[in-house]
Amino acid sequence: MRVLGIDPGLTRCGVGVVEGVPGRPCTLVAYHVVRTDTSDELPHRLLRLETELNALVGEYAPESVAVERVFAQHNVRTVMGTAQASAVAVLSGARRGISVETYTPSEVKAAITGSGVADKAQMITMVQRLLRLDAPPKPADAADALALAICHIWRGGTKARVAAAAAKIEAAVQKARIQQRRGSR
Amino acid sequence: MRVLGIDPGLTRCGVGVVEGVPGRPCTLVAYHVVRTDTSDELPHRLLRLETELNALVGEYAPESVAVERVFAQHNVRTVMGTAQASAVAVLSGARRGISVETYTPSEVKAAITGSGVADKAQMITMVQRLLRLDAPPKPADAADALALAICHIWRGGTKARVAAAAAKIEAAVQKARIQQRRGSR
């Protein structure tokens, strides 16, 4: 499963592409940081971001896109730009019919480090370890995007394991019913 | 000059199309409200909004798009959706190479009513009067979008008048210089 994670931002937008299956170590495919110039007008910045994200989604053809969910309680100075960038990020996947999932920062931290309140350094260390990289991803903006992609694969794994367990129970129940019917003949 | 105003919102997004020239009464072309279902997932809602706004911009082919500028101090519960909708609105024009301008609510109110703190009812009354409509635009969401379009035409008018006055002064200065040169011969 190939997932493209996007850490939305208008000035710096992290993009990380990871391959993996639930419950196994993941593999790094690529990471990028899309930048737009703070001195440019908003329409130009959004258009630049849209063009770059469209190109990356097209190039890496992920099965899913994972985007960080933005909250109003974030940094007030940058939150509007982050929210606008997140719309562009979500659409870059949705427009191609690719499933898009959003995760809160706490969900990502919990998935990667086991703690919903892990700090930036801990996140970077774990992303490096989980992807077996020789050095931490640089710039650090990319680490959050990679963490989102890993989170999506592993959370999918949790869901898949729950689904598999449910299917196993269902099969056992069916088997028991069949045996019961046979026994009652 | 035809302007398409957009009052961004994820649940209800107002769109108003107005024609006019600076300093003259404007003419209503059309207005719409694009709605997305609050029970739908974010990717679906953004995609729906993008599709509808693209269609409207394509249909009305405006020379400019005017979008309300969103601030973090707005209603915190809805501000993230509004910011995301505004990105979709800005891109609906920018993607086609149409000039996109953003205006604060105070700028729009001041342009339409003469007061930056005018209330909703006053805005609706003035939009109806300025466009010489028999009844106020319904739903009211469309009134803000029409006000944005009128504001853009009139502000362009202010800019155009300032530019015209500057050109007049420049011409007078040039004329005076030519006469001075003639006189000094």
HADDOCK unambig.tbl for C-alpha pairs under 7 A between the chains (distance, minus, plus):
assign (segid A and resid 43 and name CA) (segid B and resid 90 and name CA) 5.99 0.50 0.50
assign (segid A and resid 43 and name CA) (segid B and resid 91 and name CA) 6.60 0.50 0.50
assign (segid A and resid 43 and name CA) (segid B and resid 94 and name CA) 5.87 0.50 0.50
assign (segid A and resid 43 and name CA) (segid B and resid 100 and name CA) 6.70 0.50 0.50
assign (segid A and resid 46 and name CA) (segid B and resid 91 and name CA) 6.87 0.50 0.50
assign (segid A and resid 47 and name CA) (segid B and resid 91 and name CA) 6.46 0.50 0.50
assign (segid A and resid 47 and name CA) (segid B and resid 94 and name CA) 6.78 0.50 0.50
assign (segid A and resid 47 and name CA) (segid B and resid 95 and name CA) 6.66 0.50 0.50
assign (segid A and resid 72 and name CA) (segid B and resid 76 and name CA) 6.24 0.50 0.50
assign (segid A and resid 72 and name CA) (segid B and resid 80 and name CA) 6.38 0.50 0.50
assign (segid A and resid 76 and name CA) (segid B and resid 72 and name CA) 6.20 0.50 0.50
assign (segid A and resid 80 and name CA) (segid B and resid 72 and name CA) 6.40 0.50 0.50
assign (segid A and resid 80 and name CA) (segid B and resid 83 and name CA) 5.95 0.50 0.50
assign (segid A and resid 83 and name CA) (segid B and resid 80 and name CA) 5.95 0.50 0.50
assign (segid A and resid 83 and name CA) (segid B and resid 83 and name CA) 5.84 0.50 0.50
assign (segid A and resid 83 and name CA) (segid B and resid 84 and name CA) 5.56 0.50 0.50
assign (segid A and resid 84 and name CA) (segid B and resid 83 and name CA) 5.57 0.50 0.50
assign (segid A and resid 84 and name CA) (segid B and resid 84 and name CA) 4.67 0.50 0.50
assign (segid A and resid 84 and name CA) (segid B and resid 87 and name CA) 5.02 0.50 0.50
assign (segid A and resid 87 and name CA) (segid B and resid 84 and name CA) 5.03 0.50 0.50
assign (segid A and resid 87 and name CA) (segid B and resid 87 and name CA) 6.75 0.50 0.50
assign (segid A and resid 90 and name CA) (segid B and resid 43 and name CA) 5.99 0.50 0.50
assign (segid A and resid 91 and name CA) (segid B and resid 43 and name CA) 6.60 0.50 0.50
assign (segid A and resid 91 and name CA) (segid B and resid 46 and name CA) 6.86 0.50 0.50
assign (segid A and resid 91 and name CA) (segid B and resid 47 and name CA) 6.45 0.50 0.50
assign (segid A and resid 94 and name CA) (segid B and resid 43 and name CA) 5.87 0.50 0.50
assign (segid A and resid 94 and name CA) (segid B and resid 47 and name CA) 6.78 0.50 0.50
assign (segid A and resid 95 and name CA) (segid B and resid 47 and name CA) 6.68 0.50 0.50
assign (segid A and resid 100 and name CA) (segid B and resid 43 and name CA) 6.69 0.50 0.50
